[in-house]
Amino acid sequence: MSDDVVKVINTFCFFTSTYTVTKHLNKTSVELGEIAHPGVGPATSEDSVVHHAYYQWVPFVLFFQAIFFYAPHYLWRNVEGGRLKTLVTGLHTASMALRETSLQTENGISIMSKDECDEKIRQIRHAFLNRIHLNRPWAYYLGLCEVLNFINVLLQIYLTDWFLGGAFLGLGQMLANRGSEEGQVEPLDIVFPKVTKCIFHKYGPSGTIQNHDALCIMALNIINEKIYVFLWYWYIILSVITGLGLLWRLLTMVLHARSELFNKLVFSMACPGKYNPWNVLAVTHECHYGDWVFLYYIAKNMDNYVFRELLVKLAGDLEERRQNVYNISNEEKPLNDKGTQF
């Protein structure tokens, strides 16, 4: 067969479906020289074959999977709008804000002055107090994006399994059990065969159609097998992490308003440091879940010294607000016949 015909057949194999013969997926037959490669050998119309047509679509499928993974992040970024970043920008060095003027280091790090730090804390206080009880949509969208992340991971696992003809879900177990049976072909050579067969039709010298039972070299499967082995482990890791993240989210929804110890531990982990338990209680007691989550992420993005200052001032502001509401409610109570309030 001429080199030109070989090139044509290789191109034809790439753009059409190839196949392997199930009964020839035997390592012993290869070692005995009965067949050239696993899954490649003589076959009749009654023999079971496995068709492989996925390889030409791999780049497109991976591209669309990347879009699906990016979608929840894109949604959150547009909904959140950088609100949290705007509030905490510059506060990562606020614990060093001891000078009357701001300072620029040789490394390009800007250290704000004490007055600038106090002003930034004041802005965060006002932003939090002005939107208290109004942060529910922020938290709802955060929870929605976390749920979408988890659903997307599960969806991609099953879509990948469908794309590979049902071979993806059991790929890890196949790899773990390889070599356990004598004569067993490497699992990756079954799912991602390096040599396959295809039927190529061409006209002969007399004008009749000749059928060539050709061997096809699937060079890209050397790369594809490594991609999908990595994805198998990566999907497992992502599903565990996102699942634990959802459990954590449910736990915070249940305990944020019920456990003082839980609040103390959570904020200590978010922003390590010692906090006055009364301040933590005074602030979290006034928070709906959306406010609590927003405050938690403020703590995660702050220096512990700054967050402690913020917590003290927020507790004082909220206590003053409660006192004002209490005084107003007492003034509005009606008097009884003796001139005293009910």
Secondary structure, DSSP 8 states (H G I E B T S, - for coil): --HHHHHHHHHHHHHS-EEEEGGG--HHHHHTTSSSBTTBS---TTS-EEEE--GGGHHHHHHHHHHHHHHHHHHHHHHHTTHHHHHHTTGGGGGG--SSS-EE-TTS-EE--HHHHHHHHHHHHHHHHHTTT--HHHHHHHHHHHHHHHHHHHHHHHHHHHHTTT-STTHHHHHHTTTSSTT---HHHHHS-SEEEEEEEEE-TTS-EEEEEEEEE-TTHHHHHHHHHHHHHHHHHHHHHHHHHHHHHHHHHHHTTT-HHHHHHHHHHHS-S---HHHHHHHHTT--HHHHHHHHHHHHTS-HHHHHHHHHHHHHHHHHHHHHHHHHHHHTS-B-TTS-B-
